[in-house]
Amino acid sequence: MEIRLEKSEELENEIESKGIDLMDYDKRYGKYRIKISSNDLKKHSDFIKDLVRKSKGIRVESEKKNEE
């Protein structure tokens, strides 16, 4: 999976702490390359969904409510 997010040591640590295989970061295109297994999808689906939301600029409902 490739996901466009700003490079962050905190994010890298979070990905690795979950046991997800972080392959590398493409500086040219600003993308993380992450190897996700079917087990990762089952165990960490909310986290993976959150990564996709962040990369697409989609805010979660709870974030919207906090700003109101």
N, C-alpha and C positions, 0 to 999 in steps of 0.2 A: 504494500500500500504506500502511496506517496501522498503526503499531506503538506500543504503550504502553510507554514507557521514561522514566525520569527524564531531564530535560534535562541534557546534558553536552557541554561544548565539545570534550572529547576524542573523544567518539563522533561528533559532527558533523564534526570534522576527518577522522576515519577514513573516514566515509561519503564525504565529498567527495574524499578522496585516491584513492579507488577509482574515481572518475568517476561515481558514482551520483548522480542528481539529487535532492538534498534540498530539498523544497519549503518546508516551514515546520514550526513546532512549535505545537501547540494547547495552550496553558497551562491552559485550562479542564479539558480531559480528559486532559492529560498524554500526548499522542500526537505522534509524528513522522509527517509525511506524506512519503513517499518515492516517487518515480516510477521504476519498475524496467522496463527493457526486456528483451526476450528475450535479448539479448546479455549484459546484466548477470546474468541468471539462469545463463547458461552459465559466465561468467568468475568470478562471485563467489558461487556457490551455497553454499559452506561458510560464508561470512560472513553471508549472508542467513539461512541456517538458524540460525546462532548468535544473530542478532538476535531471531528468533522464539522460540528457546529461552529467552533472557534475559527476554523480555517475558512469557513464560508461567511463569517460575520453574523451568524444567526445567534440571537440571544435567547436564553432559556427564560420561560415565564417567570421564574422566581427572581431573576435578575431584573426583569422589567418592573416587577412589583416593588422591589427594593428602591428603584429610582423614583417611583411616584410619590 
